């Protein structure tokens, strides 16, 4: 009998703490609404659809699973934010900074990404079908299994696979006087 009580108590405690660890922080949500800034906040799972977050500071924020569909995030700072599985359908992200942001499995369908910066962002398995891409910077971004604006899905190979080259060899092929140290490929 005591074992059942202890087991039940342990399970309720475990699941209660787990739910809190992944839940939205209501104080963070209130801070965002009043100041339009909430860096390093936990807003995971929040419903921010159609919210006006223009120019918001959400740097390093946890927005995992957040609904931001039709939200105005124009010129927002989402640097290093976690937007994994977030819904950004038809959101305005024009001019936003998403440098180093995790957008794994996020939905950005029909989003306005004009002049947004996705430098080093993780877009693995993200969906950007129909997104507006005008002057958008994707330098160093990960597009593994990403659904592109045209509907095509990118390769499942890691980012640098096409940059692989044969191992460098020492050769003297291109020097008239055969000076050691000339690099040759594919020999």
SVG drawing of the C-alpha trace seen along z (x, -y; Angstrom):
<svg xmlns="http://www.w3.org/2000/svg" viewBox="-4 -49 68 51">
<polyline fill="none" stroke="black" stroke-width="0.4" points="0.0,0.0 2.8,-2.5 4.6,-1.6 1.6,-2.6 1.3,-6.0 5.0,-6.7 5.0,-5.7 1.9,-7.9 3.4,-10.8 6.7,-10.5 4.9,-10.3 2.7,-13.3 5.7,-15.3 7.7,-14.3 4.9,-15.1 4.1,-18.3 7.7,-19.6 8.0,-18.5 4.9,-20.5 6.3,-23.6 9.7,-23.2 8.1,-23.4 5.2,-25.8 4.7,-29.4 5.8,-31.9 2.9,-34.2 5.1,-37.0 7.2,-36.9 4.1,-37.2 2.9,-40.2 6.4,-41.8 6.3,-41.4 2.8,-42.9 3.7,-46.0 7.3,-46.7 7.6,-45.0 10.8,-43.5 11.4,-40.1 15.0,-38.9 15.7,-35.4 12.0,-34.9 10.1,-31.7 7.1,-32.1 7.0,-28.5 3.6,-27.4 2.1,-31.0 -0.7,-32.1 0.7,-35.3 -1.3,-35.1 -2.0,-38.5 0.1,-40.2 1.8,-43.5 5.4,-42.8 7.0,-45.3 10.5,-46.1 10.2,-43.7 13.4,-42.5 13.0,-38.7 16.8,-38.0 17.5,-34.5 13.8,-33.9 12.3,-30.5 9.4,-30.6 9.3,-26.8 5.8,-25.8 4.6,-29.4 1.7,-30.5 2.9,-33.7 0.6,-33.3 -0.2,-36.7 1.9,-38.4 3.7,-41.7 7.4,-41.1 8.7,-43.8 12.3,-44.8 12.1,-42.5 15.3,-41.1 15.0,-37.4 18.7,-36.7 19.5,-33.3 15.8,-32.7 14.4,-29.2 11.5,-29.0 11.5,-25.2 8.0,-24.0 6.7,-27.6 3.9,-28.7 4.7,-31.9 2.2,-31.5 1.6,-34.8 3.7,-36.6 5.5,-39.9 9.2,-39.3 10.5,-42.1 13.7,-43.5 13.8,-41.1 17.1,-39.7 17.0,-36.0 20.8,-35.4 21.6,-32.1 17.9,-31.4 16.6,-27.8 13.7,-27.4 13.7,-23.6 10.4,-22.3 8.9,-25.8 6.1,-26.9 6.8,-30.2 4.3,-29.6 3.4,-32.9 5.5,-34.9 7.0,-38.2 10.8,-37.7 11.8,-40.8 15.3,-42.1 15.3,-39.7 18.6,-38.2 18.8,-34.5 22.6,-34.3 23.6,-31.0 20.0,-30.1 18.8,-26.5 15.9,-26.0 16.1,-22.2 12.7,-20.7 11.1,-24.2 8.4,-25.1 8.8,-28.5 6.3,-27.7 5.0,-30.9 7.3,-33.1 8.3,-36.5 12.1,-36.5 13.3,-39.9 16.9,-40.8 16.7,-38.1 20.1,-37.0 20.5,-33.3 24.3,-33.2 25.4,-30.1 21.9,-28.9 21.0,-25.2 18.4,-24.1 18.4,-20.4 14.9,-19.0 13.5,-22.5 10.5,-23.1 11.4,-26.1 9.1,-28.8 8.5,-26.9 7.5,-23.8 10.7,-21.9 12.3,-20.1 16.1,-20.4 18.5,-17.5 18.7,-15.5 22.5,-15.7 24.2,-18.0 25.0,-21.6 28.6,-21.2 28.3,-18.0 28.7,-19.7 31.8,-21.6 33.8,-18.4 36.9,-18.1 39.5,-15.4 42.4,-15.5 45.1,-17.9 48.4,-16.4 51.8,-17.8 52.9,-18.0 55.1,-20.0 53.0,-19.8 52.4,-23.6 55.9,-25.0 58.5,-25.2 61.3,-24.6 59.4,-22.0 59.4,-23.8 57.9,-21.6 54.6,-22.7 52.3,-23.3 48.8,-22.0 47.1,-19.7 43.6,-18.2 42.4,-14.9 45.7,-13.2"/>
</svg>
